[in-house]
Amino acid sequence: MILHLLYVVLFTVLAVLALGNLLRSLMRLSLESQYPRHRAVPHPELLDEAGNPVNEPLMVMRSVNLEEARQQLDKLYGDDLES
């Protein structure tokens, strides 16, 4: 019986802490959305050599079928994949 009571008390404490953390996060998010940073510093990979933002896509991916992927691997590694 005492273990059940201890379990309920600990669960209640953890739930209150989690809800408090959630409310603090929501309030911080609300304040940040109302008052955005004046000049956010972008990631260095998004800037060119002069420090200006890059406006082109950084990576273009296309889908390949299995046979084409095997051919490209064979070109790169040659016969090493077979042994």
C-alpha positions as YAML, in Angstrom:
chain: A
units: angstrom
residues:
- id: 1
  name: MET
  ca: [0.00, 0.00, 0.00]
- id: 2
  name: ILE
  ca: [2.82, 2.39, 0.83]
- id: 3
  name: LEU
  ca: [4.55, 1.60, -2.46]
- id: 4
  name: HIS
  ca: [1.39, 2.49, -4.37]
- id: 5
  name: LEU
  ca: [1.13, 5.79, -2.53]
- id: 6
  name: LEU
  ca: [4.82, 6.54, -3.21]
- id: 7
  name: TYR
  ca: [4.29, 5.70, -6.89]
- id: 8
  name: VAL
  ca: [1.31, 8.08, -7.15]
- id: 9
  name: VAL
  ca: [3.20, 10.90, -5.39]
- id: 10
  name: LEU
  ca: [6.28, 10.49, -7.60]
- id: 11
  name: PHE
  ca: [4.18, 10.32, -10.74]
- id: 12
  name: THR
  ca: [2.33, 13.49, -9.72]
- id: 13
  name: VAL
  ca: [5.61, 15.32, -9.07]
- id: 14
  name: LEU
  ca: [7.00, 14.26, -12.46]
- id: 15
  name: ALA
  ca: [3.79, 15.28, -14.21]
- id: 16
  name: VAL
  ca: [3.85, 18.72, -12.57]
- id: 17
  name: LEU
  ca: [7.51, 19.19, -13.54]
- id: 18
  name: ALA
  ca: [6.79, 18.15, -17.14]
- id: 19
  name: LEU
  ca: [3.82, 20.51, -17.41]
- id: 20
  name: GLY
  ca: [5.87, 23.36, -15.95]
- id: 21
  name: ASN
  ca: [8.61, 22.71, -18.48]
- id: 22
  name: LEU
  ca: [6.06, 22.61, -21.29]
- id: 23
  name: LEU
  ca: [4.52, 25.92, -20.22]
- id: 24
  name: ARG
  ca: [7.95, 27.60, -19.94]
- id: 25
  name: SER
  ca: [8.87, 26.37, -23.42]
- id: 26
  name: LEU
  ca: [5.59, 27.63, -24.89]
- id: 27
  name: MET
  ca: [6.04, 31.03, -23.25]
- id: 28
  name: ARG
  ca: [9.62, 31.31, -24.53]
- id: 29
  name: LEU
  ca: [8.52, 30.31, -28.03]
- id: 30
  name: SER
  ca: [5.71, 32.86, -27.92]
- id: 31
  name: LEU
  ca: [8.07, 35.65, -26.86]
- id: 32
  name: GLU
  ca: [10.64, 34.73, -29.53]
- id: 33
  name: SER
  ca: [7.99, 34.75, -32.24]
- id: 34
  name: GLN
  ca: [6.73, 38.18, -31.15]
- id: 35
  name: TYR
  ca: [10.18, 39.71, -30.82]
- id: 36
  name: PRO
  ca: [12.41, 38.11, -33.45]
- id: 37
  name: ARG
  ca: [16.14, 38.54, -33.28]
- id: 38
  name: HIS
  ca: [17.37, 41.63, -35.03]
- id: 39
  name: ARG
  ca: [19.99, 39.90, -37.17]
- id: 40
  name: ALA
  ca: [20.15, 36.14, -36.98]
- id: 41
  name: VAL
  ca: [23.55, 34.78, -37.96]
- id: 42
  name: PRO
  ca: [23.13, 32.08, -40.63]
- id: 43
  name: HIS
  ca: [25.13, 28.90, -40.68]
- id: 44
  name: PRO
  ca: [28.55, 29.38, -42.36]
- id: 45
  name: GLU
  ca: [27.72, 26.82, -45.07]
- id: 46
  name: LEU
  ca: [24.87, 29.06, -46.23]
- id: 47
  name: LEU
  ca: [27.30, 31.93, -46.98]
- id: 48
  name: ASP
  ca: [29.68, 32.39, -49.90]
- id: 49
  name: GLU
  ca: [33.32, 33.51, -49.59]
- id: 50
  name: ALA
  ca: [32.28, 37.19, -49.25]
- id: 51
  name: GLY
  ca: [29.80, 36.40, -46.46]
- id: 52
  name: ASN
  ca: [26.68, 36.88, -48.57]
- id: 53
  name: PRO
  ca: [23.80, 34.37, -48.40]
- id: 54
  name: VAL
  ca: [23.84, 31.69, -51.08]
- id: 55
  name: ASN
  ca: [20.67, 31.63, -53.18]
- id: 56
  name: GLU
  ca: [21.31, 28.38, -55.04]
- id: 57
  name: PRO
  ca: [20.43, 24.87, -53.92]
- id: 58
  name: LEU
  ca: [23.21, 23.27, -51.93]
- id: 59
  name: MET
  ca: [22.51, 19.71, -52.94]
- id: 60
  name: VAL
  ca: [20.51, 18.20, -55.76]
- id: 61
  name: MET
  ca: [19.50, 14.58, -55.47]
- id: 62
  name: ARG
  ca: [17.94, 12.37, -58.05]
- id: 63
  name: SER
  ca: [16.68, 8.89, -57.66]
- id: 64
  name: VAL
  ca: [18.55, 6.06, -59.33]
- id: 65
  name: ASN
  ca: [17.51, 2.51, -59.85]
- id: 66
  name: LEU
  ca: [19.41, -0.41, -58.39]
- id: 67
  name: GLU
  ca: [21.22, -1.34, -61.59]
- id: 68
  name: GLU
  ca: [22.48, 2.20, -62.13]
- id: 69
  name: ALA
  ca: [23.74, 2.35, -58.54]
- id: 70
  name: ARG
  ca: [25.61, -0.93, -59.02]
- id: 71
  name: GLN
  ca: [27.20, 0.36, -62.23]
- id: 72
  name: GLN
  ca: [28.37, 3.52, -60.50]
- id: 73
  name: LEU
  ca: [29.82, 1.50, -57.61]
- id: 74
  name: ASP
  ca: [31.59, -0.80, -60.07]
- id: 75
  name: LYS
  ca: [33.12, 2.25, -61.78]
- id: 76
  name: LEU
  ca: [34.32, 3.60, -58.44]
- id: 77
  name: TYR
  ca: [35.62, 0.40, -56.86]
- id: 78
  name: GLY
  ca: [36.15, -1.88, -59.83]
- id: 79
  name: ASP
  ca: [36.49, -5.56, -59.03]
- id: 80
  name: ASP
  ca: [37.02, -4.99, -55.28]
- id: 81
  name: LEU
  ca: [33.29, -5.55, -54.62]
- id: 82
  name: GLU
  ca: [33.31, -9.07, -56.06]
- id: 83
  name: SER
  ca: [36.07, -10.45, -53.83]
...
